[in-house]
Amino acid sequence: MMKNLFLHEMRQSLRYFVWLAGAGLLLGLLARLRLFSITDMPLFALLFYGACGIMLYRFWRTMFGGEATFCFGTPMSAGRQIAARLLVFVALSVCGTALLAASILLQGEEMGRLLAALPVGQAVTLFLLVALSALLLVVSYAFALTLGNLPVFRAHRLLCCGLFAAAMLALNPLLLRVFAFLPDREMIIAGSEPAEELGAHFANFSFSIRKLVIELLEAPVFIGLTAMLTRKYMLLE
């Protein structure tokens, strides 16, 4: 049953990813041919947050929207429900990061040239870092959506979901202050010129060791709390 849920969710999510992939590759190609003007950071943001948005939309729809009857009509436990979706998040985070890298390389702007110049080991490190950041972002907001859909908030669930999502947005900066004693440095630190320039290029996304440590601490907490809240939601439905 868990396998069927995973495959169903992957098929449905990939229907949206096809459009995102087409848009990303088309924009990259048009920018390379100088037929459309879009710089690398806006393209990166569009694809990164677009992929995360697709995952969160599917989570909302299957847990609390039009496909919720399929979800709650199965004998699966809350833990297995969340585990199936977590596997989907992992797979789609990897797919989204691969799409992002292909579009940036196709575009051929500064970020693409720096990425192409990285040694294989550093490129793999950066790939995993971006995929992990997308996964952890989706997991934290999935918890916010689950919390906002509890029956106690049912009358104003959209407002509550928005407030809890805003709280998740503010949580990382607060934790960065709490864990200020942790050493902090850029993740791309091999000393090569392309790596240093690329690290500076990604400064807006704060891909640093301290942030990664904090997100790795957050992830199991959010996953566990989401499973607990889902169990409570299923019992109360």
BAMAR-991606 format. One record per residue (C-alpha): residue number from 1; residue in three letters; chain; x, y, z. Coordinates in pm, whole numbers, plus 50000, padded with zeros to 5 digits. Layout:
BEGIN
marse:tido:nulo:px:py:pz
NUM:ALA:A:X:Y:Z
...
//
This chain:
BEGIN
marse:tido:nulo:px:py:pz
1:MET:A:50000:50000:50000
2:MET:A:50284:50239:50085
3:LYS:A:50447:50161:49749
4:ASN:A:50120:50233:49566
5:LEU:A:50083:50565:49746
6:PHE:A:50441:50658:49661
7:LEU:A:50399:50571:49293
8:HIS:A:50065:50752:49271
9:GLU:A:50210:51066:49425
10:MET:A:50520:51056:49205
11:ARG:A:50309:51025:48890
12:GLN:A:50085:51314:48990
13:SER:A:50376:51537:49096
14:LEU:A:50576:51469:48781
15:ARG:A:50285:51598:48574
16:TYR:A:50360:51944:48721
17:PHE:A:50737:51894:48711
18:VAL:A:50720:51840:48334
19:TRP:A:50586:52194:48291
20:LEU:A:50843:52338:48532
21:ALA:A:51122:52152:48351
22:GLY:A:51000:52275:48013
23:ALA:A:50985:52634:48137
24:GLY:A:51328:52617:48302
25:LEU:A:51505:52464:48002
26:LEU:A:51327:52696:47759
27:LEU:A:51423:53005:47960
28:GLY:A:51781:52881:47983
29:LEU:A:51797:52822:47607
30:LEU:A:51637:53158:47520
31:ALA:A:51876:53338:47755
32:ARG:A:52175:53162:47596
33:LEU:A:52055:53263:47249
34:ARG:A:52000:53621:47376
35:LEU:A:51632:53601:47282
36:PHE:A:51512:53655:47640
37:SER:A:51675:53838:47928
38:ILE:A:51687:53658:48262
39:THR:A:51990:53643:48489
40:ASP:A:52106:53332:48670
41:MET:A:51983:53412:49023
42:PRO:A:51620:53482:48922
43:LEU:A:51622:53159:48717
44:PHE:A:51768:52972:49015
45:ALA:A:51502:53115:49249
46:LEU:A:51221:53040:49003
47:LEU:A:51315:52673:48970
48:PHE:A:51415:52618:49335
49:TYR:A:51097:52764:49483
50:GLY:A:50887:52631:49196
51:ALA:A:50994:52275:49278
52:CYS:A:50928:52332:49649
53:GLY:A:50589:52481:49566
54:ILE:A:50488:52174:49364
55:MET:A:50579:51943:49652
56:LEU:A:50385:52151:49904
57:TYR:A:50084:52179:49673
58:ARG:A:50071:51802:49633
59:PHE:A:50110:51755:50009
60:TRP:A:49818:51993:50071
61:ARG:A:49598:51834:49805
62:THR:A:49650:51474:49914
63:MET:A:49636:51542:50287
64:PHE:A:49375:51816:50319
65:GLY:A:49238:51888:49970
66:GLY:A:49051:51714:49693
67:GLU:A:49248:51389:49713
68:ALA:A:49233:51354:50091
69:THR:A:48968:51082:50066
70:PHE:A:49223:50864:49883
71:CYS:A:49472:50928:50161
72:PHE:A:49243:50862:50454
73:GLY:A:49054:50584:50280
74:THR:A:49353:50350:50316
75:PRO:A:49438:50144:50626
76:MET:A:49789:50293:50639
77:SER:A:49913:50439:50966
78:ALA:A:50004:50808:50999
79:GLY:A:50371:50716:51016
80:ARG:A:50359:50527:50687
81:GLN:A:50156:50806:50526
82:ILE:A:50426:51059:50616
83:ALA:A:50706:50815:50524
84:ALA:A:50562:50773:50172
85:ARG:A:50546:51148:50125
86:LEU:A:50894:51194:50267
87:LEU:A:51027:50954:50002
88:VAL:A:50843:51158:49738
89:PHE:A:51000:51476:49876
90:VAL:A:51348:51320:49856
91:ALA:A:51299:51201:49497
92:LEU:A:51152:51532:49381
93:SER:A:51421:51736:49557
94:VAL:A:51682:51545:49359
95:CYS:A:51482:51586:49035
96:GLY:A:51433:51957:49099
97:THR:A:51803:52012:49169
98:ALA:A:51900:51824:48852
99:LEU:A:51660:52044:48654
100:LEU:A:51802:52355:48817
101:ALA:A:52161:52256:48734
102:ALA:A:52072:52170:48372
103:SER:A:51892:52502:48321
104:ILE:A:52174:52708:48475
105:LEU:A:52437:52527:48266
106:LEU:A:52227:52569:47951
107:GLN:A:52184:52940:48022
108:GLY:A:52563:52983:48031
109:GLU:A:52570:53295:48251
110:GLU:A:52824:53355:48529
111:MET:A:52680:53095:48765
112:GLY:A:52668:52834:48489
113:ARG:A:53030:52900:48391
114:LEU:A:53144:52878:48753
115:LEU:A:52946:52558:48804
116:ALA:A:53098:52402:48492
117:ALA:A:53448:52490:48620
118:LEU:A:53403:52316:48957
119:PRO:A:53580:51984:49023
120:VAL:A:53344:51685:49029
121:GLY:A:53363:51647:49407
122:GLN:A:53266:52009:49472
123:ALA:A:52990:51997:49211
124:VAL:A:52843:51688:49379
125:THR:A:52867:51859:49720
126:LEU:A:52681:52163:49589
127:PHE:A:52418:51942:49422
128:LEU:A:52350:51755:49746
129:LEU:A:52343:52079:49944
130:VAL:A:52079:52238:49719
131:ALA:A:51870:51918:49718
132:LEU:A:51891:51894:50098
133:SER:A:51797:52260:50139
134:ALA:A:51488:52207:49922
135:LEU:A:51394:51895:50118
136:LEU:A:51429:52063:50456
137:LEU:A:51233:52368:50342
138:VAL:A:50946:52148:50223
139:VAL:A:50947:51938:50542
140:SER:A:50924:52245:50766
141:TYR:A:50639:52399:50567
142:ALA:A:50458:52065:50549
143:PHE:A:50457:52071:50930
144:ALA:A:50312:52424:50923
145:LEU:A:50034:52314:50686
146:THR:A:49954:52010:50902
147:LEU:A:49940:52224:51214
148:GLY:A:49713:52480:51047
149:ASN:A:49469:52209:50936
150:LEU:A:49402:52064:51280
151:PRO:A:49031:52071:51366
152:VAL:A:49084:52339:51631
153:PHE:A:49190:52578:51353
154:ARG:A:48934:52456:51099
155:ALA:A:48729:52779:51090
156:HIS:A:49031:52985:50986
157:ARG:A:49263:52720:50848
158:LEU:A:49404:52926:50559
159:LEU:A:49489:53212:50792
160:CYS:A:49642:52974:51045
161:CYS:A:49845:52796:50776
162:GLY:A:49979:53133:50665
163:LEU:A:50070:53232:51019
164:PHE:A:50245:52903:51091
165:ALA:A:50431:52926:50758
166:ALA:A:50546:53277:50854
167:ALA:A:50665:53135:51186
168:MET:A:50870:52873:50998
169:LEU:A:51018:53152:50787
170:ALA:A:51129:53335:51101
171:LEU:A:51254:53024:51281
172:ASN:A:51585:52976:51098
173:PRO:A:51717:53330:51162
174:LEU:A:51628:53289:51531
175:LEU:A:51806:52954:51551
176:LEU:A:52108:53101:51375
177:ARG:A:52134:53345:51665
178:VAL:A:52080:53075:51926
179:PHE:A:52350:52857:51770
180:ALA:A:52587:53149:51712
181:PHE:A:52865:52954:51886
182:LEU:A:52884:52709:51594
183:PRO:A:53165:52780:51347
184:ASP:A:53027:52924:51027
185:ARG:A:53182:52918:50679
186:GLU:A:53075:52875:50320
187:MET:A:53010:52517:50211
188:ILE:A:53216:52545:49891
189:ILE:A:53559:52580:50053
190:ALA:A:53808:52387:49841
191:GLY:A:54014:52701:49775
192:SER:A:53980:52709:49397
193:GLU:A:53884:53041:49245
194:PRO:A:53561:52914:49079
195:ALA:A:53451:52759:49410
196:GLU:A:53506:53081:49604
197:GLU:A:53328:53290:49342
198:LEU:A:53036:53047:49330
199:GLY:A:53012:53055:49709
200:ALA:A:52984:53433:49695
201:HIS:A:52728:53403:49414
202:PHE:A:52504:53191:49640
203:ALA:A:52534:53432:49933
204:ASN:A:52163:53521:49915
205:PHE:A:52074:53158:49990
206:SER:A:52311:53133:50290
207:PHE:A:52441:52784:50212
208:SER:A:52666:52760:50516
209:ILE:A:52772:52492:50761
210:ARG:A:52585:52650:51051
211:LYS:A:52260:52667:50855
212:LEU:A:52302:52308:50738
213:VAL:A:52359:52183:51095
214:ILE:A:52049:52365:51218
215:GLU:A:51834:52231:50935
216:LEU:A:51956:51877:50998
217:LEU:A:51850:51917:51361
218:GLU:A:51513:52058:51256
219:ALA:A:51426:51794:50997
220:PRO:A:51366:51489:51222
221:VAL:A:51175:51708:51467
222:PHE:A:50942:51837:51196
223:ILE:A:50899:51490:51045
224:GLY:A:50811:51339:51384
225:LEU:A:50573:51622:51476
226:THR:A:50404:51604:51135
227:ALA:A:50347:51229:51179
228:MET:A:50202:51287:51529
229:LEU:A:49973:51565:51407
230:THR:A:49865:51356:51108
231:ARG:A:49771:51072:51344
232:LYS:A:49567:51315:51553
233:TYR:A:49403:51460:51239
234:MET:A:49314:51110:51112
235:LEU:A:49164:51011:51446
236:LEU:A:48953:51325:51461
237:GLU:A:48827:51306:51103
//
